[in-house]
Amino acid sequence: MDGEAGKQLGMARAARASNPAWWVFTIECVKEVAYRLPYFSMDEVEALRIARRGPSTHEHRANGPLLAYAAKLGYCKPTVDTVPSNQGRNHKRPMRVWQSKIYRGPIRFRPPLRKPLDPHKLEFDPLQRTRWSKI
């Protein structure tokens, strides 16, 4: 099994194991957060869920599949940026930043996101000895 197939299998397993009531409630929280914020992470969604006293789940790995599903619904799209998590159980691990596609607030300037270097598409150029060149 290649890496992508294993990832999809694990995400599907986590989504199936999560509480269905949590899934529906949290999708609505994602939608509300996406209306209010141009960029957000799962921390904002989780804070809204807790504030509204929504159902919880024992399978916290389902957050990724949930946000991927929200992206398929057209609420948001992933960015290359990450921020440290505010949730105690995450111990400041990096969390992906999502860009809202349904934001309804004032337009704010945000500098364009940098494109990450793909190490699989770079090759060392021995003539320049210090630079990497694209294949």
Secondary structure, 3 states (H helix, E strand, C coil): CCHHHHHHHHHHHHHHHCCHHHHHHHHHHHHHHHHHCCEECHHHHHHHHHHCCCCCCCCHHHHHHHHHHHHHHCCEEEEEEEEECCCHHHCCCEEEEEEECCCCCCCCCCCCCCCCCCHHHEEECCCCCCCEEEC
